[in-house]
Amino acid sequence: MNSILLKNATVITMDAQRRILKEGAVAIKDGRITEIDWSAGLAKKYACADTVIDCYGDMVLPGMINCHSHAGHAIMGKLAGDMMSLWWNMLIQVYENYSDPEFWYADGMLHAAAALRNGITTTLNVMGSTPMGDEPYAPQSHAKGYTIVGGREFLGVGIPYAEKYPKPYTRWEGGKQVKKLVSIDGMLAGAEEALKTVHGAYNDRVRVFVTPHQQLMDHVPGEKCPQNLLKLTPLELDINARVRALAKKYNTQVYTDTYGGWVTLAFTDKENMLLGSDVLIGMEHVAAANYRELDILAETGTKMYYTAEGYYKRVPISDVICMGIPLSITTNGSAPRTCLDLLEALRRAILVERIFHEDKAYLPAAKALETVTIDAARCLGQEDQIGSLEVGKKADVVVYSPITDYYPYVCPIERLIYAGAGGDFSHVIVDGVLVLKDRHFTQVDEKQILALADAVHMRSVKDNKLEETIDPVIWSKTRMEYI
């Protein structure tokens, strides 16, 4: 592999000492970080590096990590953002009935391009709005597209929620749609095939997590009626055991979502509970967790991801952090009310905390940055490989080059978090490969990605007869009516 030297930068290491070198340099060779030191010394030592980038006035930091996103949303998720009931039905229709390998491949490329432009080198994507496991071609195609652009991807593949199983799908075979009924056995078989074929593939830039859509798969989403939360059902006990066995077989993690009150019930299945240090659980789509449940998460070592989207009830993330629960703040994908600007997602989370506490001192910028770097790496079980700039770690490195004038150049982390924009990243390195150079992709033709994504999007809109609902505009109203 080529050697790279980034010099004359403000280097934000996120290492154990949280060192910041204001005139620092980072040396990279064979996909790993080889040295981090003052620029004056490394500039001479690595003067003959294959690529030398002068980062004067820029920040160099570890690639950011987005621990919760959705495959499919890059192409289809931007529809009808003000009409959520309409939006959800449209997406499920496309993902479960009108998607094919080309759809997932194009979405993988588009998503990777957007993430990398925003300084995100690693993304954890749920395979569709629910973690479809029936057809391994979906995660296989998405991973191929994502890695061609140059990104690092974790995929959540497994069992989607259904009111009853087997679950009906329409899939393409020989250019024709074929109706299928897929059982839980079929979902887990598809997930295992994804584990066999892409877990650890592409120079280990792709990993697969076993993903039941919910922590309680036999409960209605959001169910919190006390009489329905007394015991796990036989189906849930069976799913827990099988998910645990599959994750253990491939030495990977469990990735799922939960609702208020469910953690307590899940904790009763001590043998196979979907809790523990190898479980990453989402509480961003939920009623606020009670403190007994946070105690359970802390006791079991369970990790959490969180998104502040503005209308869900608050999860007490400052309390979560203080309790020692690993926490990653995320974008929740690229749609419909969010984009892949992780810096903007951090500002939303900070604002929510400060409004809730009526205290502007909550969640300072440096702590927020930890949640998308080293803390996020811990949530993925990858803290020894990515998430900080340290000698020996994988070289996932980004260069933040604000176009606007930031001088006098003080408080770099605060400048980054409070005023930064995703599009201000000029260079991105993943696994030691310079995939974005001077804001241009080196591995792919971005115009071709956009053309393919647009064609696939319009085909999906036409197939699903969504032309009239693709872009509803609501003028002169303070509250929209549901369609």
Rosetta blueprint (number, residue, H / E / L):
1 M L
2 N L
3 S L
4 I E
5 L E
6 L E
7 K E
8 N E
9 A E
10 T E
11 V E
12 I E
13 T L
14 M L
15 D L
16 A L
17 Q L
18 R L
19 R L
20 I E
21 L E
22 K E
23 E E
24 G E
25 A E
26 V E
27 A E
28 I E
29 K E
30 D L
31 G L
32 R E
33 I E
34 T E
35 E E
36 I E
37 D E
38 W E
39 S H
40 A H
41 G H
42 L H
43 A H
44 K H
45 K H
46 Y L
47 A L
48 C L
49 A L
50 D L
51 T E
52 V E
53 I E
54 D E
55 C L
56 Y L
57 G L
58 D L
59 M E
60 V E
61 L E
62 P E
63 G L
64 M E
65 I E
66 N E
67 C E
68 H E
69 S E
70 H E
71 A L
72 G L
73 H H
74 A H
75 I H
76 M H
77 G L
78 K L
79 L L
80 A L
81 G L
82 D L
83 M L
84 M H
85 S H
86 L H
87 W H
88 W H
89 N H
90 M H
91 L H
92 I H
93 Q H
94 V H
95 Y H
96 E H
97 N H
98 Y L
99 S L
100 D L
101 P H
102 E H
103 F H
104 W H
105 Y H
106 A H
107 D H
108 G H
109 M H
110 L H
111 H H
112 A H
113 A H
114 A H
115 A H
116 L H
117 R H
118 N L
119 G L
120 I E
121 T E
122 T E
123 T E
124 L E
125 N E
126 V E
127 M L
128 G L
129 S L
130 T L
131 P L
132 M L
133 G L
134 D L
135 E L
136 P L
137 Y H
138 A H
139 P H
140 Q H
141 S H
142 H H
143 A H
144 K H
145 G H
146 Y H
147 T H
148 I H
149 V H
150 G L
151 G L
152 R E
153 E E
154 F E
155 L E
156 G E
157 V E
158 G E
159 I E
160 P L
161 Y L
162 A L
163 E L
164 K L
165 Y L
166 P L
167 K E
168 P E
169 Y E
170 T E
171 R E
172 W E
173 E E
174 G L
175 G L
176 K E
177 Q E
178 V E
179 K E
180 K E
181 L E
182 V E
183 S L
184 I H
185 D H
186 G H
187 M H
188 L H
189 A H
190 G H
191 A H
192 E H
193 E H
194 A H
195 L H
196 K H
197 T H
198 V H
199 H L
200 G L
201 A H
202 Y H
203 N H
204 D H
205 R L
206 V E
207 R E
208 V E
209 F E
210 V E
211 T E
212 P E
213 H L
214 Q E
215 Q L
216 L L
217 M L
218 D L
219 H L
220 V L
221 P L
222 G L
223 E L
224 K L
225 C L
226 P H
227 Q H
228 N H
229 L L
230 L L
231 K L
232 L L
233 T L
234 P H
235 L H
236 E H
237 L H
238 D H
239 I H
240 N H
241 A H
242 R H
243 V H
244 R H
245 A H
246 L H
247 A H
248 K H
249 K H
250 Y L
251 N L
252 T L
253 Q L
254 V E
255 Y E
256 T E
257 D E
258 T L
259 Y L
260 G L
261 G L
262 W H
263 V H
264 T H
265 L H
266 A H
267 F L
268 T L
269 D L
270 K L
271 E L
272 N L
273 M L
274 L L
275 L L
276 G L
277 S L
278 D L
279 V E
280 L E
281 I E
282 G E
283 M L
284 E L
285 H L
286 V L
287 A L
288 A L
289 A L
290 N L
291 Y H
292 R H
293 E H
294 L H
295 D H
296 I H
297 L H
298 A H
299 E H
300 T H
301 G L
302 T L
303 K E
304 M E
305 Y E
306 Y E
307 T L
308 A L
309 E L
310 G L
311 Y L
312 Y L
313 K L
314 R L
315 V L
316 P L
317 I H
318 S H
319 D H
320 V H
321 I H
322 C H
323 M L
324 G L
325 I L
326 P L
327 L E
328 S E
329 I E
330 T L
331 T L
332 N L
333 G L
334 S L
335 A L
336 P L
337 R L
338 T L
339 C L
340 L L
341 D L
342 L H
343 L H
344 E H
345 A H
346 L H
347 R H
348 R H
349 A H
350 I H
351 L H
352 V H
353 E H
354 R H
355 I H
356 F H
357 H H
358 E L
359 D L
360 K L
361 A L
362 Y L
363 L L
364 P L
365 A H
366 A H
367 K H
368 A H
369 L H
370 E H
371 T L
372 V L
373 T L
374 I H
375 D H
376 A H
377 A H
378 R H
379 C H
380 L L
381 G L
382 Q L
383 E L
384 D L
385 Q L
386 I L
387 G L
388 S L
389 L L
390 E L
391 V L
392 G L
393 K L
394 K E
395 A L
396 D L
397 V E
398 V E
399 V E
400 Y E
401 S L
402 P L
403 I L
404 T L
405 D L
406 Y L
407 Y L
408 P L
409 Y L
410 V L
411 C L
412 P H
413 I H
414 E H
415 R H
416 L H
417 I H
418 Y H
419 A H
420 G L
421 A L
422 G H
423 G H
424 D H
425 F E
426 S E
427 H E
428 V E
429 I E
430 V E
431 D L
432 G L
433 V E
434 L E
435 V E
436 L E
437 K E
438 D L
439 R L
440 H E
441 F E
442 T L
443 Q L
444 V L
445 D L
446 E H
447 K H
448 Q H
449 I H
450 L H
451 A H
452 L H
453 A H
454 D H
455 A H
456 V H
457 H H
458 M H
459 R H
460 S H
461 V H
462 K H
463 D H
464 N L
465 K L
466 L L
467 E H
468 E H
469 T H
470 I L
471 D L
472 P L
473 V L
474 I L
475 W L
476 S L
477 K L
478 T L
479 R L
480 M L
481 E L
482 Y L
483 I L
